[in-house]
Amino acid sequence: MESKKHVLFVIDSLNSGGAEKSLVTALNLLNQNKYTIDLLTFKRGGLYENLVPEYVNRIDPSGYPYYVNGNRNFNSKQKFLFSILRILASISLRLLKVLKILFPKLKIHPAQVNWYITRIGFSNAKKKYDSAIAYSQGLPTYFVSSKVEASTKACWINTNYHLARYAPSLDYKYYKNFDKIVCVSKIAKEVYIEIFSEFEDRTTTIYDILSSQMINKMAEEDASNNYNFDGIKILTIGRLVALKGYDIAIKAASLLKDRGINFKWYVIGEGGLEEELKQLAIKMQVATHFEFLGTYPNPYPFMKNCNIYCQTSRFEGFGLAVAEARILGKPIVTTNFDIIYDQLVDGHNGLISDMNAISVANNIERLLKDVALKDRLVANLKKEEISNESEILKIEAILDS
């Protein structure tokens, strides 16, 4: 019998996010008879922690990230080094925020700054692997590129590299060490190879994996205790960060309120902008209409029971939540971020708005008033084959190469 291949997956954490959910789905679909799988996260805990299958070995990074997570089992020299690195990283990241305000077109990502300051504190992986996968850009990519020994290396691009504002000159030396560069959409791939044309031959597309069977099964759970409003329920799922465009959603909610529509707009997600967004909702006088539910490992009962799923993102790597709403056959309204055209045709299986609150509010109101339009969108969604579990075979092909 052929021996199993030793595989390492690396991601920042298993907190809420499309990349994290996609990775957990992939881990549950990989053939455990072919692979011994290690999963390294730089921080333990998170929304999807309990969804990792038992046959996956959880490992922790040693050195600086172990120190940052509160572990102090180091000698005095190491503690001194790590504390200095932490202080320098904190100062540099604050300075970067100021520079981005002064120079809005500045291209450098916080992950790049953090890595260049702290990389000397990261220890190498303790063993060699047949394959090592960095499942997102930034820290996982830098770590696998420079701190992991493996026969085959691959990295995932889960975003629009240009709009995420990474500095290509800083990333080049890391990406050149990968045998495969995987983008989660065609547009993400086009953007990436426009910047790194030298790597075109090794760049491919593998979509985030969706299991319609799993999503429909999980959607059967009861969400009524937290979701018992009798009016129109609008739902958005995503991290509470600027790129998700929640400011657009809150302003659209204000317009819907002014038009006399009886609704609640629910949000599932967490992030650094939570308090700022709550204050904006108060300012726009929709605090009772715009409700932040926090995070749930299983958001699908909420999605199944909403009247409209709305995504007001400024950009997405793929738009996993939109795909999940499609699987559950929900009327969908989105903004016109580039990648949405891989999933929706305006007026056929969803409504695509301009990147502003008026357009979003108009499309929501249009769905509520035009029942024939809503029924047509839902009927077209039900004809689609959205599940793509076969994408796991493309990941296995990389692991087997």
CORQUI-V462319 format. One record per pair of residues at least 6 apart in sequence whose C-alpha atoms are under 8 Angstrom apart, sorted by the first residue. I is the first residue (numbers start at 0). J is the second residue. If there is no record, write none. Layout:
i & j
I & J
I & J
This chain:
i & j
2 & 33
3 & 32
3 & 33
3 & 34
3 & 35
4 & 33
4 & 34
4 & 35
4 & 128
4 & 129
4 & 130
5 & 34
5 & 35
5 & 36
5 & 37
5 & 128
5 & 129
5 & 130
6 & 34
6 & 35
6 & 36
6 & 37
6 & 128
6 & 129
6 & 130
6 & 131
6 & 132
6 & 398
7 & 36
7 & 37
7 & 38
7 & 39
7 & 128
7 & 130
7 & 131
7 & 132
8 & 36
8 & 37
8 & 38
8 & 39
8 & 131
8 & 132
8 & 133
8 & 134
9 & 38
9 & 39
9 & 40
9 & 131
9 & 132
9 & 133
9 & 134
9 & 139
9 & 143
10 & 19
10 & 39
10 & 40
10 & 41
10 & 133
10 & 134
10 & 135
10 & 138
10 & 139
11 & 40
11 & 41
11 & 42
11 & 135
11 & 138
11 & 139
12 & 19
12 & 40
12 & 41
12 & 42
12 & 43
12 & 44
12 & 45
13 & 19
13 & 20
13 & 40
13 & 43
13 & 44
13 & 45
13 & 46
13 & 47
13 & 48
14 & 44
14 & 45
14 & 46
14 & 47
14 & 48
15 & 45
15 & 46
15 & 47
15 & 237
15 & 238
15 & 268
15 & 269
15 & 294
16 & 237
16 & 238
17 & 318
17 & 319
17 & 320
18 & 134
18 & 135
18 & 157
18 & 207
19 & 47
20 & 47
21 & 207
21 & 208
21 & 209
22 & 134
23 & 47
23 & 50
23 & 51
24 & 208
24 & 209
25 & 208
25 & 391
26 & 51
26 & 52
26 & 55
27 & 51
27 & 52
28 & 388
28 & 391
29 & 391
29 & 395
31 & 54
35 & 55
36 & 54
36 & 55
36 & 56
37 & 55
37 & 56
37 & 57
37 & 58
38 & 55
38 & 56
38 & 57
38 & 58
39 & 57
39 & 58
39 & 59
39 & 60
40 & 58
40 & 59
40 & 60
41 & 59
41 & 60
41 & 64
41 & 65
42 & 64
42 & 68
46 & 294
46 & 295
46 & 296
47 & 296
59 & 65
60 & 121
60 & 122
60 & 124
61 & 121
61 & 122
62 & 120
62 & 121
62 & 122
63 & 81
63 & 117
63 & 120
63 & 121
63 & 122
64 & 120
64 & 121
66 & 78
66 & 81
67 & 85
71 & 78
80 & 120
81 & 120
84 & 116
84 & 117
84 & 120
85 & 117
87 & 116
88 & 112
88 & 113
88 & 116
88 & 117
91 & 112
91 & 113
92 & 109
92 & 112
92 & 113
95 & 109
98 & 105
99 & 105
105 & 164
106 & 164
106 & 165
106 & 166
107 & 164
107 & 165
107 & 166
108 & 163
108 & 164
108 & 165
108 & 166
110 & 137
110 & 138
111 & 137
111 & 138
111 & 165
111 & 169
114 & 138
114 & 141
121 & 146
122 & 146
123 & 146
123 & 147
124 & 146
124 & 147
124 & 148
126 & 148
127 & 147
127 & 148
127 & 149
128 & 148
128 & 149
128 & 150
129 & 149
129 & 150
129 & 151
129 & 398
130 & 149
130 & 150
130 & 151
130 & 152
130 & 153
130 & 398
131 & 143
131 & 147
131 & 149
131 & 151
131 & 152
131 & 153
132 & 143
132 & 152
132 & 153
132 & 154
132 & 155
133 & 139
133 & 140
133 & 143
133 & 153
133 & 154
133 & 155
134 & 140
134 & 154
134 & 155
134 & 156
135 & 154
135 & 155
135 & 156
135 & 157
136 & 154
136 & 155
136 & 156
136 & 157
140 & 154
140 & 173
140 & 174
141 & 173
143 & 152
144 & 152
144 & 173
144 & 174
144 & 176
144 & 177
145 & 173
151 & 177
151 & 178
151 & 398
151 & 400
152 & 176
152 & 177
152 & 178
152 & 179
153 & 177
153 & 178
153 & 179
153 & 180
153 & 181
153 & 397
154 & 177
154 & 179
154 & 180
154 & 181
155 & 180
155 & 181
155 & 182
155 & 183
156 & 180
156 & 181
156 & 182
156 & 183
156 & 187
156 & 316
157 & 182
157 & 183
157 & 187
157 & 316
157 & 317
158 & 183
158 & 187
158 & 315
158 & 316
158 & 317
159 & 186
159 & 187
159 & 190
159 & 191
159 & 314
159 & 315
159 & 316
160 & 187
160 & 190
160 & 191
161 & 190
161 & 191
162 & 314
167 & 194
167 & 195
171 & 195
174 & 180
175 & 198
178 & 201
179 & 201
179 & 202
179 & 203
179 & 397
180 & 201
180 & 202
180 & 203
181 & 188
181 & 202
181 & 203
181 & 204
181 & 205
182 & 188
182 & 202
182 & 203
182 & 204
182 & 205
182 & 206
183 & 204
183 & 205
183 & 206
183 & 207
183 & 316
183 & 317
184 & 204
184 & 205
184 & 206
184 & 316
184 & 317
184 & 338
184 & 341
185 & 204
185 & 341
186 & 337
186 & 338
187 & 316
187 & 338
188 & 202
188 & 203
188 & 204
192 & 198
192 & 199
192 & 202
205 & 390
205 & 393
205 & 394
206 & 317
206 & 390
207 & 317
207 & 319
207 & 390
208 & 386
208 & 387
208 & 388
208 & 390
208 & 391
209 & 322
209 & 323
209 & 385
209 & 386
209 & 387
209 & 388
210 & 386
210 & 387
210 & 388
211 & 326
211 & 385
211 & 386
214 & 299
214 & 323
214 & 326
214 & 327
215 & 299
215 & 326
215 & 327
217 & 297
217 & 299
217 & 300
218 & 297
218 & 298
218 & 299
218 & 300
218 & 301
218 & 302
218 & 303
219 & 300
220 & 300
221 & 300
222 & 300
222 & 301
225 & 292
226 & 301
228 & 263
230 & 261
230 & 262
230 & 263
231 & 261
231 & 262
231 & 263
231 & 305
231 & 306
232 & 262
232 & 263
232 & 264
232 & 265
232 & 305
232 & 306
232 & 307
233 & 262
233 & 263
233 & 264
233 & 265
233 & 305
233 & 306
233 & 307
233 & 308
233 & 309
234 & 264
234 & 265
234 & 266
234 & 267
234 & 301
234 & 302
234 & 305
234 & 307
234 & 308
234 & 309
235 & 264
235 & 265
235 & 266
235 & 267
235 & 308
235 & 309
235 & 310
236 & 266
236 & 267
236 & 268
236 & 310
236 & 320
237 & 243
237 & 266
237 & 267
237 & 268
237 & 269
237 & 320
238 & 268
238 & 269
238 & 270
239 & 245
239 & 268
239 & 269
239 & 270
239 & 271
239 & 272
239 & 273
240 & 270
240 & 271
240 & 272
241 & 272
242 & 312
242 & 313
242 & 314
243 & 310
243 & 311
243 & 312
243 & 313
243 & 314
244 & 311
244 & 312
244 & 313
245 & 276
245 & 311
245 & 312
246 & 276
246 & 279
247 & 311
247 & 354
247 & 355
247 & 356
248 & 311
248 & 356
248 & 359
249 & 279
249 & 280
249 & 283
249 & 285
249 & 289
250 & 283
250 & 356
251 & 356
251 & 357
251 & 359
251 & 360
252 & 264
252 & 285
252 & 288
252 & 289
252 & 360
253 & 283
253 & 284
253 & 285
254 & 356
254 & 357
254 & 360
255 & 360
255 & 364
256 & 262
256 & 285
262 & 288
263 & 287
263 & 288
263 & 289
263 & 290
264 & 288
264 & 289
264 & 290
265 & 289
265 & 290
265 & 291
265 & 292
266 & 289
266 & 290
266 & 291
266 & 292
266 & 293
267 & 291
267 & 292
267 & 293
267 & 294
267 & 295
267 & 298
268 & 291
268 & 292
268 & 293
268 & 294
268 & 295
269 & 293
269 & 294
277 & 286
280 & 286
280 & 289
302 & 308
302 & 324
302 & 327
302 & 329
303 & 324
303 & 327
303 & 329
305 & 329
306 & 329
306 & 330
307 & 329
307 & 330
307 & 331
307 & 332
307 & 363
308 & 321
308 & 324
308 & 329
308 & 330
308 & 331
308 & 332
309 & 331
309 & 332
309 & 333
310 & 321
310 & 331
310 & 332
310 & 333
310 & 334
311 & 333
311 & 334
311 & 354
311 & 359
312 & 333
312 & 334
312 & 336
313 & 334
313 & 335
313 & 336
313 & 354
314 & 336
314 & 337
314 & 338
315 & 336
315 & 337
315 & 338
316 & 338
317 & 338
317 & 339
318 & 338
318 & 339
321 & 331
322 & 342
322 & 385
324 & 331
325 & 331
325 & 380
325 & 385
326 & 380
326 & 381
326 & 385
326 & 386
328 & 377
328 & 378
328 & 380
328 & 381
329 & 377
330 & 348
330 & 349
330 & 366
330 & 373
330 & 376
330 & 377
331 & 348
331 & 349
331 & 350
332 & 349
332 & 350
332 & 351
332 & 352
332 & 359
332 & 362
332 & 363
333 & 339
333 & 349
333 & 350
333 & 351
333 & 352
333 & 359
334 & 351
334 & 352
334 & 353
334 & 354
334 & 355
334 & 359
335 & 351
335 & 352
335 & 353
335 & 354
336 & 354
343 & 349
343 & 350
343 & 351
344 & 350
344 & 351
345 & 351
346 & 372
346 & 376
347 & 375
347 & 376
347 & 379
348 & 375
348 & 376
348 & 377
348 & 379
348 & 380
349 & 376
350 & 362
352 & 358
352 & 359
352 & 362
353 & 359
366 & 372
366 & 373
367 & 373
